[in-house]
Amino acid sequence: MHSPTIGGVLIASLGLVRGVRASLLITAGLALTAILAQRRLYDIRVEGARLTRVDLRSQFRSLHHALKRLLVSDIFIRTCEGMVNFFVVLYATNIIGATSVQFGALVGIQTATSIAAYIPAARLADRYGRKPFVVATFICFSVFPLAIALSHSFKALVIAFVIGGLRELGEPARKAMIVDLADPTRRGRTVGLYYLTRSLSITPASVIGGLLWKINPATPFFVACAIGLAGTLIFALTVERRYAS
């Protein structure tokens, strides 16, 4: 939660190049520490395990129809995210005029919002059903780029990044839906296929965002919002609540 602010302070105090290098060195050190800690904590050996050939087409055809519709909706939502994900920092700093320290603070606010919302939302989804929370998180994904494009000050950006943090509101519910709708006999392959399909489908999103940026820096944010709202409607209208309870 504090790391984006620290990164912003390093860039502000050391300059862009030296600040990024220092941040990368610290990140590499922390990652190495985490790897060594995991190796000490986990020592799992699987004997007799064999790899089997997987027919992706037949695996995809066997997916539950509600899971396919969730996947289509998710592709729209992640395309919305991918179109602006790498341009948010440019828009906030170059267009609106936020400093590197301010942008680091904004990311920290977004992370804190996500942490604060994650566990309560997961518990409420188990009590009241998952669909409303998935719809809510899809709406936040859609509105976030619009809120960035409409911002003209740091205060407005704070509101936008709070919305960005609320994108995690329904993530526990969405992930639970994926697992519940997967065939128990091949759950691992189903989840893997879901994320493989989603990742491949949204690959062009950043390139499209870059082309739209050349037209006008705000354009990819407005288009991303429209795509996200389309994905939200697809989910809301096609996935029955009984499959998201």
Residue pairs with C-beta under 8 A, 6 or more apart in sequence:
1 108
1 111
1 112
1 115
2 108
3 108
4 103
4 104
4 105
4 106
4 107
4 108
4 111
5 101
5 104
5 105
5 107
5 108
6 23
6 104
7 19
7 23
7 100
7 104
8 99
8 100
8 101
8 102
8 103
8 104
8 105
9 101
9 104
10 19
10 22
10 23
11 19
11 20
11 23
11 100
11 101
12 19
12 99
12 100
12 101
13 19
14 22
16 100
19 100
54 189
56 193
59 186
59 189
59 190
59 193
60 193
60 197
62 183
63 71
63 181
63 190
63 193
63 194
64 181
64 182
64 183
64 243
66 177
66 181
66 239
66 240
66 243
66 244
67 177
67 178
67 181
67 182
67 190
67 194
69 234
69 235
69 238
69 239
70 134
70 174
70 177
70 178
70 181
70 235
70 239
71 194
71 197
71 198
72 231
72 234
73 138
73 231
73 232
73 234
73 235
73 238
73 239
74 174
74 198
74 231
75 197
75 198
75 201
75 202
75 231
76 227
76 228
76 230
76 231
76 232
76 234
77 138
77 141
77 142
77 228
77 231
77 232
78 198
78 201
78 202
78 205
79 201
79 202
79 205
79 224
79 227
79 231
80 141
80 142
80 145
80 224
80 225
80 227
80 228
80 231
81 141
81 205
81 224
81 228
82 202
82 205
82 206
82 209
83 145
83 205
83 206
83 208
83 209
83 212
83 220
83 223
83 224
83 227
84 91
84 145
84 148
84 209
84 220
84 221
84 224
85 206
85 209
86 206
86 209
87 209
87 210
87 213
87 217
87 220
87 221
88 148
89 103
90 213
90 217
91 148
91 149
91 217
91 218
91 221
92 98
92 103
92 106
92 148
92 151
92 157
93 99
93 100
93 103
94 217
95 217
95 218
96 151
96 152
96 153
96 154
96 157
98 106
98 154
98 157
102 154
102 157
106 157
106 158
106 161
107 161
109 158
109 161
109 162
109 165
110 161
110 162
110 164
110 165
111 165
112 165
113 161
113 162
113 164
113 165
113 166
114 165
114 166
114 167
114 168
116 165
117 165
117 166
117 168
117 169
118 168
118 171
118 172
121 133
121 168
121 169
121 170
121 172
121 173
122 172
122 173
124 133
125 132
125 133
125 170
125 172
125 173
125 176
129 241
129 244
129 245
130 170
130 173
130 174
130 176
130 177
130 244
130 245
131 173
131 236
131 239
131 241
131 244
131 245
133 169
133 170
133 172
133 173
134 170
134 173
134 174
134 177
134 235
134 244
135 170
135 232
135 235
135 236
136 166
136 169
136 170
137 166
137 167
137 168
137 169
137 170
137 171
137 173
137 174
138 170
138 228
138 231
138 232
138 235
139 229
139 232
140 163
140 164
140 166
140 167
140 169
141 167
141 228
141 232
142 224
142 225
142 227
142 228
142 229
142 231
142 232
143 163
143 225
143 228
144 160
144 163
144 164
144 167
145 220
145 221
145 222
145 224
145 225
145 228
146 221
146 222
146 225
147 156
147 159
147 160
147 163
147 164
148 157
148 160
148 221
149 218
149 221
149 222
149 225
150 156
151 157
151 159
151 160
173 244
177 243
177 244
178 190
178 191
178 194
179 187
179 191
181 243
182 190
182 191
182 194
183 190
208 220
209 220
209 224
210 220
212 219
212 220
212 223
213 219
213 220
